């Protein structure tokens, strides 16, 4: 009987050790927010009331583990006025400390575009401030990860 009790106690101890190791393995430090840069913006299609662009975003993973992106949503502002917005269900995995270009669609309307042209022609805009904000759905993360980009083009600065 003593031998059975000893074997049973060893089995319970082994099971507890395995459970604790599994719990430690599943606990990982929170992932850092990805770094996003605007790589390219190309006009793809022009309709009477809508324009479609291809937006190329360079996404950097500052984490020591893969960044498995399941999709993203975003909004683009030019000089603090919305140019357009979009969403993508594209799945992309970025290697630890790696980067990848993700091409997504951007849809704008003629009214926001006309306002940007008017500002540039009138001289109200000394340069073009671009702001991109959005969220990425990342596998195994309870909530979306925010991202943002700020850049200025033109304006005569040296």
VENNORGI-V682852 format. One record per backbone hydrogen bond with DSSP energy under -0.5 kcal/mol. NH is the residue of the N-H (numbers start at 1). CO is the residue of the C=O. If there is no record, write none. Layout:
nh = [NH | NH]
co = [CO | CO]
//
This chain:
nh = [5 | 6 | 7 | 8 | 9 | 10 | 11 | 12 | 13 | 14 | 15 | 16 | 17 | 18 | 19 | 20 | 21 | 22 | 23 | 24 | 25 | 26 | 27 | 28 | 35 | 36 | 36 | 37 | 39 | 39 | 40 | 42 | 44 | 45 | 47 | 51 | 52 | 53 | 54 | 55 | 55 | 56 | 56 | 57 | 57 | 58 | 59 | 59 | 60 | 60 | 61 | 62 | 67 | 68 | 69 | 69 | 70 | 71 | 72 | 73 | 74 | 75 | 76 | 77 | 78 | 79 | 81 | 83 | 84 | 85 | 86 | 88 | 92 | 92 | 94 | 94 | 95 | 97 | 98 | 100 | 102 | 103 | 104 | 104 | 106 | 107 | 108 | 109 | 110 | 113 | 114 | 115 | 116 | 117 | 118 | 119 | 120 | 121 | 122 | 123 | 124 | 125 | 126 | 128 | 129 | 130 | 130 | 131 | 132 | 133 | 134 | 135 | 136 | 137 | 138 | 139 | 141 | 145 | 146 | 147 | 149 | 151 | 153]
co = [1 | 2 | 3 | 4 | 5 | 6 | 7 | 8 | 9 | 10 | 11 | 12 | 13 | 14 | 15 | 16 | 17 | 18 | 19 | 20 | 21 | 22 | 23 | 26 | 60 | 34 | 148 | 58 | 37 | 56 | 56 | 54 | 52 | 52 | 50 | 108 | 45 | 106 | 42 | 53 | 104 | 40 | 54 | 55 | 102 | 37 | 57 | 100 | 35 | 58 | 98 | 60 | 94 | 66 | 67 | 92 | 137 | 137 | 88 | 135 | 86 | 133 | 84 | 131 | 81 | 129 | 78 | 76 | 76 | 107 | 74 | 72 | 69 | 90 | 67 | 92 | 93 | 63 | 95 | 59 | 57 | 101 | 55 | 102 | 53 | 85 | 51 | 83 | 49 | 109 | 110 | 111 | 112 | 113 | 114 | 115 | 116 | 117 | 118 | 119 | 119 | 119 | 124 | 153 | 127 | 128 | 151 | 77 | 149 | 75 | 147 | 73 | 145 | 71 | 136 | 68 | 138 | 136 | 144 | 134 | 132 | 130 | 128]
//
